[in-house]
Amino acid sequence: MQRLKGGLLIALLYNVNALAAPPINVWLRCANGIHATIKDDVLTAEGVMALPFEHTENETNQQITLVFADAHTEAKIQIRYSGPAFYLRDTDGSWAPCIATKIP
């Protein structure tokens, strides 16, 4: 079930022709000053680190958390379906709201 939900979330990052089209590139501008890009299941923050998608957490009907990680770093993006709204987990444990923009 978790894989199904994760697959459905990834499908949200694609356009209407999800299986035939390339993924949508999303640029996040967060209130804590971080700019990040999600492209091809990789989170790139400030053009410095590239973290591959690892798994999902806290899946409910209201939200899902995407975890991007490598051996040294972990980043979490929360998507709340009521907006939809994107949030980036800050170093103090709080969630910084982000503006998500589709980019070519």
C-alpha distances in whole Angstrom, upper triangle without the diagonal:
4,5,5,6,9,10,11,12,14,15,17,19,20,23,23,23,20,20,24,25,25,23,24,26,26,28,28,31,31,33,33,35,32,32,29,27,24,24,22,20,23,24,28,30,33,34,34,31,28,24,21,18,16,13,12,13,13,11,12,13,16,15,14,15,16,17,20,22,25,27,29,27,24,23,21,20,19,18,19,18,22,24,22,23,23,24,25,25,29,30,31,28,28,26,28,28,28,29,27,29,28,31,32
4,5,5,6,8,10,11,12,14,15,17,19,22,22,23,19,20,23,24,23,21,22,24,23,26,25,28,27,30,30,32,29,28,25,24,21,22,20,17,19,21,24,26,30,30,30,27,24,21,18,14,13,9,8,9,10,8,11,13,15,13,11,12,12,14,16,18,21,23,25,23,20,19,17,17,16,16,17,17,20,22,20,21,20,21,21,21,25,27,28,24,25,23,25,25,25,26,24,27,26,28,30
4,5,5,6,8,10,10,12,14,16,17,20,21,20,17,17,20,21,20,18,20,22,22,25,25,28,28,30,31,32,29,28,25,23,19,20,17,15,18,19,23,25,29,29,29,26,23,20,16,13,12,9,9,11,13,11,14,15,17,15,13,13,12,14,16,18,20,22,25,23,20,20,18,17,17,17,18,18,22,23,21,22,21,22,22,22,26,28,29,26,27,24,26,26,25,27,24,26,25,27,28
4,5,5,6,9,10,10,13,15,16,18,18,18,15,15,19,20,20,18,20,22,22,25,25,28,28,31,32,33,30,29,26,24,20,20,18,16,19,21,25,27,31,30,31,28,25,22,19,15,15,12,11,13,14,11,13,14,16,15,13,15,14,16,18,21,23,26,28,26,23,22,20,19,18,16,18,17,20,22,20,21,21,22,23,24,28,30,31,28,28,25,27,26,26,26,24,25,24,26,27
4,5,5,6,9,10,11,13,15,17,18,18,15,16,20,20,20,17,18,20,20,23,22,25,25,28,29,30,27,26,23,22,18,19,18,15,18,19,23,25,28,29,30,27,24,21,18,14,14,11,9,11,11,8,10,10,13,11,9,11,11,14,16,19,22,25,27,24,21,20,17,16,14,13,14,13,17,18,16,18,17,19,20,21,25,27,28,25,24,22,24,23,22,23,21,23,22,24,26
4,5,5,6,9,10,11,13,16,17,18,14,15,18,18,18,15,16,18,17,20,20,23,23,26,27,28,25,24,20,19,15,16,14,12,15,16,20,22,25,25,26,23,20,17,14,11,11,8,7,10,11,9,12,13,14,12,9,10,9,11,13,16,19,22,23,21,18,17,14,13,13,12,14,14,18,19,16,17,16,17,18,19,23,25,26,23,23,21,22,22,21,22,19,21,20,22,23
4,5,5,6,9,10,11,14,15,15,11,11,15,15,15,13,15,17,17,20,21,25,25,28,29,30,27,25,22,19,16,15,13,12,15,17,21,23,26,26,27,24,21,18,15,12,13,11,10,13,15,12,15,15,17,15,12,13,12,14,15,18,21,24,26,23,21,19,17,16,16,14,16,16,19,20,17,19,18,20,21,22,26,28,30,26,26,24,25,24,23,23,20,21,19,22,22
4,5,5,6,9,10,12,13,13,10,12,15,15,15,13,14,17,17,20,20,24,24,27,28,29,27,25,22,20,16,16,15,13,17,18,22,24,27,27,29,26,23,21,18,14,15,13,12,14,15,12,13,13,14,13,11,13,12,15,17,20,23,26,28,25,22,20,18,16,15,13,14,13,16,17,15,17,16,19,20,22,26,28,30,27,26,23,24,23,21,21,19,20,18,21,22
4,5,5,7,9,12,13,15,11,13,16,15,15,12,12,14,14,17,17,20,20,23,25,25,23,21,18,16,13,14,13,11,14,15,19,21,24,24,25,23,20,18,16,12,13,11,10,12,13,10,12,12,13,10,8,10,9,13,14,18,21,24,25,23,19,17,15,12,11,9,11,11,14,15,12,13,13,15,17,18,22,25,26,23,23,19,20,19,18,18,15,17,16,18,20
4,5,5,7,11,12,13,9,11,14,13,12,9,10,12,12,15,16,20,21,24,25,25,22,20,17,15,11,11,10,8,12,13,17,19,22,22,23,21,18,16,13,10,12,11,11,14,16,14,16,16,16,14,11,12,10,13,13,17,19,23,24,22,19,17,15,13,13,12,14,14,17,17,14,15,14,16,17,19,23,25,27,25,24,21,22,20,18,18,15,16,14,16,17
4,5,5,8,9,9,6,8,11,10,11,9,10,13,13,17,18,22,23,26,28,28,25,23,20,17,13,13,12,11,15,16,19,22,25,25,26,24,21,19,17,14,16,15,14,17,18,16,17,16,17,15,14,15,13,16,17,20,23,27,28,25,23,21,18,16,16,14,16,14,17,17,14,16,16,19,20,22,26,29,31,28,27,24,24,22,20,20,16,17,14,17,17
4,5,7,9,11,8,11,14,12,12,9,9,12,11,15,16,19,20,23,25,25,23,21,18,16,13,13,13,12,15,16,19,21,24,24,26,24,21,20,18,15,17,16,14,17,17,15,16,15,15,13,12,14,13,16,17,21,24,27,28,25,22,20,17,14,14,11,13,11,14,14,11,13,13,16,18,21,24,27,29,26,25,21,21,19,17,16,13,14,12,15,16
4,7,10,11,8,11,13,11,10,6,6,8,8,12,13,17,18,22,23,23,20,18,15,12,9,9,9,9,12,13,16,18,20,20,22,21,18,17,15,13,16,15,15,17,19,17,18,18,17,15,13,14,12,15,15,19,22,25,26,23,21,18,16,13,14,11,14,13,16,15,12,13,12,16,17,20,23,26,28,25,24,21,20,18,16,15,11,12,9,12,13
4,7,7,5,8,9,7,7,5,5,9,10,14,16,20,22,25,27,26,24,21,18,15,12,11,10,11,14,16,18,21,23,22,25,23,20,19,17,16,18,18,18,21,22,20,21,20,20,18,17,18,16,18,18,22,24,28,29,26,24,21,20,17,18,15,17,16,19,18,15,17,16,19,20,23,26,29,32,29,28,25,24,22,19,18,14,13,10,12,12
4,5,5,9,9,7,8,7,7,11,12,16,18,21,23,27,29,28,26,23,20,17,15,14,13,15,18,19,21,23,25,25,27,26,23,23,21,19,22,22,21,24,25,22,23,22,22,20,19,21,19,22,22,25,28,32,32,30,27,25,23,20,20,17,19,17,19,18,15,18,18,21,23,26,29,32,34,32,30,27,26,23,21,19,15,14,11,12,12
4,5,9,9,8,11,11,11,14,16,19,21,24,26,29,32,31,29,26,24,21,18,17,17,18,21,22,25,27,29,28,31,30,27,26,24,22,25,24,23,25,26,23,23,22,22,21,21,23,21,25,25,28,31,34,36,33,30,28,26,23,22,19,20,18,20,19,17,20,20,24,26,29,32,35,37,34,33,29,29,26,24,22,18,17,14,16,16
4,6,6,6,9,10,11,15,17,21,23,26,29,32,34,33,31,28,25,22,19,17,16,18,21,23,25,28,30,29,31,30,27,26,24,22,24,24,24,26,28,25,25,24,25,24,23,24,23,25,25,28,31,34,36,33,31,29,27,24,24,21,23,21,23,22,20,22,23,26,28,31,34,37,39,36,35,32,31,29,26,24,21,19,16,17,16
4,6,6,8,8,10,13,15,19,21,25,27,30,32,31,28,26,23,19,16,15,13,14,18,20,22,25,28,27,29,27,24,23,20,18,21,20,20,23,24,22,23,22,22,21,20,21,19,22,22,25,27,31,32,30,27,25,24,21,21,19,21,19,22,21,18,21,21,24,25,28,31,34,36,33,32,29,29,27,24,23,19,18,15,17,16
4,6,8,9,12,15,18,22,24,28,29,33,34,34,31,28,25,21,18,16,14,15,18,21,24,27,29,28,30,28,24,23,20,19,21,21,21,24,26,23,25,24,25,23,22,23,21,23,23,25,27,31,32,30,28,27,25,23,24,22,24,22,25,24,22,24,23,26,27,30,33,36,38,35,35,31,31,29,27,26,22,21,18,19,18
4,7,9,12,15,18,22,25,28,30,34,35,35,32,29,26,22,19,16,14,16,20,22,24,28,30,28,30,29,25,25,22,21,23,24,24,27,29,27,28,27,28,26,25,26,23,25,25,27,29,32,34,32,30,29,28,26,26,24,26,24,27,26,24,26,25,28,29,32,35,37,40,38,37,34,33,31,28,27,23,22,18,18,17
4,6,9,12,15,18,21,25,27,31,32,31,28,25,22,19,16,13,12,15,17,20,21,25,26,25,27,26,23,23,20,20,22,23,23,26,28,26,27,26,27,25,23,24,22,24,23,26,27,31,32,30,29,27,26,23,24,22,24,23,26,24,22,23,23,26,27,30,32,35,38,35,35,31,30,28,25,24,20,18,15,15,13
4,7,9,13,16,19,22,25,29,30,29,26,22,19,15,13,10,9,12,14,16,18,21,23,21,24,23,19,20,17,17,20,21,22,25,27,25,27,27,27,24,22,23,20,21,20,23,24,28,29,27,26,24,23,21,23,21,24,23,26,24,21,22,21,24,24,27,30,32,35,33,32,29,28,26,23,22,18,16,13,12,11
4,6,9,13,16,19,21,25,26,25,22,19,16,12,10,7,6,9,11,13,15,18,20,19,21,20,17,17,15,14,17,18,18,22,24,22,24,24,23,21,19,19,16,18,17,20,22,25,27,24,22,20,20,17,19,17,20,19,22,21,18,19,17,20,21,23,26,29,31,29,29,25,25,23,20,19,15,14,10,11,10
4,6,10,13,16,19,22,24,23,20,17,14,11,9,7,8,10,12,13,14,17,19,18,21,20,17,17,16,15,19,19,19,22,24,22,23,23,22,20,18,18,16,18,17,20,23,26,27,24,22,20,19,16,17,16,18,18,20,18,15,16,15,18,19,22,24,27,30,28,27,23,22,20,17,15,11,10,7,7,8
4,7,10,13,16,20,21,19,17,13,11,7,6,5,8,10,10,10,11,13,15,14,17,17,14,15,14,14,18,19,19,22,24,23,24,24,23,20,19,18,16,17,16,19,21,24,25,22,20,18,17,15,17,15,18,19,21,19,16,16,14,17,17,20,22,25,27,26,25,22,20,18,15,13,10,8,6,5,6
4,6,10,12,16,18,16,14,11,8,6,5,7,10,11,11,10,10,12,13,14,17,16,14,15,15,14,18,18,18,20,22,21,22,22,21,18,17,16,14,16,15,18,20,24,24,21,19,16,15,12,14,13,16,16,18,16,13,13,11,13,13,17,19,22,24,23,22,18,17,15,11,10,6,6,5,6,9
4,7,10,13,15,13,11,7,6,4,7,9,12,13,12,10,10,10,11,12,15,15,14,15,16,16,19,20,20,21,23,23,24,24,22,19,18,17,15,17,15,18,20,24,23,20,18,15,15,12,14,14,17,18,20,16,14,13,11,12,12,16,17,20,23,22,20,17,15,13,9,8,6,5,6,7,10
4,6,10,11,10,8,6,5,6,8,11,15,14,13,10,10,9,10,12,15,15,14,15,16,16,19,19,18,20,21,21,22,23,20,17,16,15,14,15,14,17,20,23,22,18,17,13,13,10,12,12,14,16,18,15,13,11,8,9,9,13,14,17,19,18,17,13,11,9,6,6,5,7,9,10,14
4,7,9,7,6,5,7,9,12,15,18,18,16,13,12,10,10,13,15,16,16,17,19,19,22,22,21,22,23,23,25,25,22,19,19,17,17,18,17,20,22,25,23,20,18,15,14,12,14,14,16,18,19,16,15,12,10,10,10,13,13,16,18,18,16,13,10,8,5,5,7,8,12,12,16
4,5,6,5,6,8,11,13,17,20,19,17,14,13,11,11,15,16,16,17,17,19,19,21,22,20,20,21,22,23,24,20,18,18,16,16,17,17,19,22,24,22,19,17,13,13,11,12,13,15,18,18,15,15,11,9,7,7,10,10,13,15,15,12,10,6,6,4,6,9,11,15,16,19
4,5,7,9,12,15,17,20,24,23,21,17,17,14,14,18,19,19,20,20,23,22,24,24,23,22,22,24,24,25,21,19,20,18,18,19,19,22,24,27,24,21,19,16,15,13,14,15,16,19,19,16,16,13,11,9,9,11,10,13,14,14,11,9,6,6,6,8,12,14,18,19,23
4,6,9,11,15,17,21,24,23,20,17,16,12,13,16,17,17,19,19,22,22,23,24,23,22,22,24,25,26,23,21,20,18,18,18,18,20,22,24,21,18,17,14,14,13,15,17,18,21,22,19,19,15,13,10,9,10,8,10,11,12,10,9,6,8,9,11,14,17,20,21,24
4,7,10,13,16,20,23,22,20,16,14,11,10,14,15,16,18,19,21,22,24,25,24,24,25,26,28,29,26,23,22,20,20,20,19,20,22,24,22,18,18,15,16,15,17,18,20,23,23,21,20,17,14,12,11,12,10,13,14,16,14,13,9,10,9,11,14,15,19,19,22
4,6,10,13,16,20,18,16,12,11,7,7,11,11,12,14,15,18,18,21,22,21,22,23,24,26,27,24,21,20,18,17,17,15,17,19,21,19,15,15,12,13,12,15,17,19,22,23,20,19,16,13,11,9,11,10,12,14,15,14,12,9,10,9,11,12,14,17,17,20
4,7,10,13,17,16,14,10,9,6,6,9,11,12,13,14,17,17,20,21,21,22,24,25,26,27,24,21,20,18,17,17,15,17,19,22,20,17,16,13,14,12,15,16,19,21,23,20,18,15,12,12,10,13,13,15,18,18,17,14,12,12,9,10,10,11,13,13,16
4,7,10,13,13,10,7,5,4,6,8,10,10,10,11,13,14,17,18,18,20,22,22,24,25,23,20,18,16,14,14,12,14,16,19,18,15,14,11,12,10,13,14,18,20,22,19,17,15,11,11,9,12,13,15,18,18,17,15,12,12,10,10,10,11,12,12,15
4,6,10,10,8,6,5,6,8,8,11,11,9,10,12,12,16,17,18,20,22,22,24,25,23,20,18,16,13,14,12,14,16,20,19,16,15,12,13,11,14,14,18,19,22,19,17,15,12,13,12,15,16,18,21,21,20,17,15,15,11,11,9,9,10,9,12
4,7,6,6,5,6,9,11,11,13,12,9,9,10,9,13,14,15,17,20,19,22,22,21,18,15,14,11,12,10,13,15,19,19,16,14,12,12,10,13,13,16,18,20,18,16,15,12,13,12,15,17,19,22,21,20,17,16,16,13,13,10,10,10,10,12
4,6,5,7,8,11,13,12,14,13,10,10,10,10,14,16,17,20,22,21,24,24,24,20,18,16,13,14,12,14,16,20,20,18,17,15,15,13,16,16,19,20,23,21,18,18,15,17,16,18,21,23,26,24,24,21,20,19,16,16,13,12,10,10,10
4,6,8,10,14,16,15,16,15,11,11,9,9,13,14,16,19,22,21,24,25,24,21,18,17,14,14,12,14,16,19,21,19,17,16,16,15,17,17,21,21,24,23,20,20,17,19,18,20,23,25,28,26,26,23,23,22,19,19,16,15,13,13,13
4,7,10,13,16,15,16,14,10,9,6,5,9,11,12,16,19,18,21,22,22,18,15,14,10,10,9,11,13,17,18,16,14,13,13,12,15,15,18,19,23,22,19,18,16,17,16,18,20,22,25,23,23,21,21,20,18,19,15,16,15,15,15
4,6,10,13,12,12,10,6,5,4,6,9,12,14,17,20,20,23,24,23,20,17,15,11,10,7,9,11,15,15,13,12,11,12,12,15,16,20,21,24,23,20,19,16,16,15,16,18,20,23,22,22,20,19,20,17,18,15,16,15,15,16
4,6,10,10,10,8,6,5,6,7,11,13,14,16,19,19,22,24,22,19,16,13,10,9,7,9,11,15,14,11,10,8,10,9,13,14,18,20,23,21,18,17,13,13,11,13,15,17,20,19,19,17,16,16,14,15,13,14,14,14,16
4,7,6,7,6,4,6,9,11,14,16,17,20,22,23,26,27,25,22,19,17,14,13,10,11,12,15,15,12,12,10,12,12,16,17,21,23,25,23,21,19,15,15,13,14,15,17,20,20,20,18,17,17,15,16,14,15,15,14,16
4,5,6,6,7,9,12,13,16,18,19,20,22,24,26,28,26,22,20,17,15,14,11,12,13,16,14,12,11,9,12,12,15,17,20,23,25,23,21,18,15,14,11,13,13,14,17,18,18,16,14,15,13,14,14,15,16,15,17
4,5,7,9,12,15,17,20,22,23,24,26,27,29,31,28,25,23,20,18,17,15,16,16,19,17,14,15,13,15,15,18,20,23,26,27,25,23,20,17,16,13,15,15,16,19,20,20,18,16,17,14,15,15,15,17,15,18
4,6,8,11,14,16,19,22,23,25,27,28,31,32,30,27,25,22,19,18,15,15,16,18,17,15,16,14,17,17,20,22,25,27,29,27,25,22,19,19,16,18,18,19,22,23,23,21,19,20,17,18,17,17,17,15,17
4,7,10,13,16,19,21,23,25,27,29,31,33,31,28,25,22,19,18,14,14,13,16,14,12,14,13,16,17,21,23,26,29,31,29,27,24,21,20,16,17,17,17,21,22,22,21,19,21,19,20,19,20,20,19,20
4,6,10,13,15,18,20,22,24,26,29,31,29,25,23,19,16,14,11,10,10,12,11,9,11,10,14,15,19,21,25,27,29,28,25,23,19,18,15,16,16,16,20,20,21,20,19,20,18,20,19,20,20,19,20
4,7,10,12,15,18,20,23,24,27,29,28,24,21,18,14,13,9,9,9,12,12,10,10,10,13,14,18,20,23,25,28,26,24,22,19,18,15,16,17,18,21,21,22,20,20,21,18,20,18,19,19,18,19
4,7,9,12,14,16,20,21,24,26,25,21,18,15,11,9,5,5,6,10,10,8,8,8,10,12,15,18,21,23,26,25,23,21,17,17,14,14,16,16,20,19,20,19,19,20,18,20,18,19,19,19,20
4,6,10,12,15,19,19,23,25,24,20,17,14,11,9,5,6,7,11,12,11,10,10,11,12,16,17,21,23,26,25,22,21,18,18,15,16,18,19,22,21,22,20,21,21,20,21,19,20,19,19,20
4,6,9,12,15,15,19,21,21,17,13,11,7,6,4,7,9,13,14,12,10,9,10,10,13,14,18,20,23,22,20,19,16,16,14,15,18,19,22,20,21,19,19,20,18,20,18,19,19,19,20
4,7,10,14,14,18,21,21,17,13,11,8,6,5,6,8,11,13,12,9,10,10,12,14,16,19,21,24,24,22,21,18,17,16,15,18,19,22,19,21,19,21,22,21,23,21,22,22,23,24
4,7,11,11,15,17,18,14,11,9,6,5,7,9,12,14,16,14,11,11,10,11,12,14,17,18,22,22,20,19,17,16,15,15,18,19,21,19,20,18,20,21,20,22,20,23,22,24,25
4,7,7,11,14,14,11,7,5,5,6,9,11,15,17,18,16,12,12,9,10,10,11,13,15,18,19,17,16,14,14,14,14,17,19,20,17,18,16,18,19,19,21,19,22,22,24,25
4,6,9,13,13,9,6,5,7,7,11,13,16,18,19,17,13,12,9,10,9,11,13,15,18,19,17,16,15,14,14,13,16,18,19,15,16,15,17,18,19,21,20,23,24,26,28
4,6,10,10,7,6,6,9,10,14,16,20,22,22,19,16,14,11,11,9,11,11,13,15,17,16,15,14,14,14,13,17,19,19,15,15,14,17,17,19,21,21,24,25,27,30
4,7,8,6,4,7,9,12,15,18,22,24,24,22,18,16,13,12,10,10,10,11,14,16,15,15,14,15,16,16,19,21,22,18,18,16,19,18,19,21,20,23,23,26,29
4,5,5,6,9,13,15,19,22,25,27,28,25,21,19,16,15,11,11,9,10,12,15,14,15,15,16,18,18,21,23,23,20,19,17,20,19,20,22,21,24,24,28,30
4,6,8,12,15,18,21,24,28,30,31,28,24,22,18,16,13,11,9,8,10,13,12,14,15,16,19,20,23,26,26,22,21,19,21,19,20,21,20,23,24,27,30
4,7,11,14,17,20,23,27,30,30,27,23,20,16,14,10,9,6,5,7,10,10,11,12,13,16,17,20,23,23,20,18,15,17,16,17,18,18,21,22,25,28
4,7,10,13,16,20,23,26,26,23,19,16,13,10,7,6,4,6,8,10,9,9,10,11,13,14,17,20,20,17,16,13,15,14,15,16,16,19,20,23,26
4,7,10,13,16,20,23,23,20,16,14,10,8,6,5,7,8,11,13,11,11,10,11,12,13,16,19,20,16,16,13,15,14,15,17,16,19,19,22,25
4,6,10,13,17,19,19,16,12,10,6,6,4,6,9,11,14,15,13,12,10,9,10,10,13,16,17,14,13,11,13,13,14,16,15,18,19,22,24
4,7,10,14,17,17,14,10,8,6,5,6,8,11,13,17,16,14,13,10,10,10,10,14,16,18,15,15,13,14,15,14,16,15,17,18,20,22
4,6,10,13,13,10,7,6,5,7,9,11,15,17,20,20,18,16,13,12,10,10,13,14,17,14,15,14,15,16,16,18,17,20,20,21,24
4,7,11,11,8,6,5,6,8,11,14,17,19,23,22,20,18,14,14,11,11,14,15,18,16,17,15,16,17,16,19,17,19,19,20,22
4,7,8,6,4,6,9,11,14,17,21,23,26,25,23,21,18,16,14,13,15,15,18,16,18,17,18,20,19,22,20,22,23,23,25
4,6,6,7,9,12,15,18,21,24,27,30,29,27,25,21,20,17,16,17,17,20,19,21,21,22,23,22,25,23,25,25,25,26
4,6,8,12,15,18,21,24,27,30,33,32,30,28,24,23,19,18,19,17,21,20,23,23,24,26,25,28,27,29,29,29,30
4,7,11,14,17,20,24,27,30,32,32,30,27,24,21,18,16,16,14,18,18,20,21,22,24,24,26,26,28,28,28,30
4,7,10,14,17,20,23,26,29,28,26,23,20,18,14,13,13,12,15,15,17,17,18,20,20,23,22,24,25,25,27
4,7,10,13,17,20,23,25,25,23,20,17,15,11,10,11,10,14,12,15,14,16,18,18,21,20,22,23,24,26
4,7,10,13,16,20,22,21,19,17,13,11,8,7,9,10,13,11,12,11,12,14,14,17,16,19,20,21,23
4,6,10,13,16,18,18,16,14,10,8,6,5,9,11,13,10,11,9,11,12,12,15,15,18,19,21,23
4,7,10,13,15,14,12,10,7,6,5,6,10,13,15,12,12,9,10,10,9,12,11,15,16,18,21
4,6,10,12,12,10,8,6,5,6,8,11,14,15,12,11,8,10,9,10,12,12,15,17,19,22
4,6,9,9,7,6,5,6,9,11,15,18,19,16,14,11,12,10,10,11,10,14,15,18,21
4,6,6,5,5,7,8,11,13,16,20,20,17,15,11,13,10,11,13,12,16,17,20,23
4,5,4,7,9,12,15,17,20,23,24,21,19,15,16,14,14,14,13,16,17,21,23
4,5,7,10,13,16,18,21,25,24,22,19,16,16,14,14,14,14,17,18,22,25
3,5,8,11,15,17,20,24,24,21,19,15,15,11,12,11,11,14,15,19,22
4,7,10,14,16,19,23,23,21,18,15,14,11,11,10,9,12,13,17,20
4,7,10,13,16,20,20,18,15,11,11,8,7,8,8,11,13,17,20
4,7,10,13,16,17,15,13,9,9,6,5,7,7,10,13,15,19
4,7,9,13,14,12,9,6,5,4,5,9,9,13,16,18,21
4,6,10,11,10,8,5,5,7,7,10,11,15,17,19,22
4,7,8,6,6,5,6,9,10,14,15,18,21,22,25
4,5,5,5,6,6,10,11,15,17,20,22,24,27
4,5,7,9,10,14,15,19,20,23,26,27,30
4,6,9,10,14,16,20,22,25,28,29,32
4,7,9,13,15,19,21,24,26,28,31
4,6,10,13,16,18,22,25,27,30
4,6,9,13,15,18,21,23,27
4,6,10,12,16,19,21,24
4,7,10,13,16,19,22
4,6,10,13,15,19
4,7,10,12,16
4,7,9,13
4,6,10
4,7
4
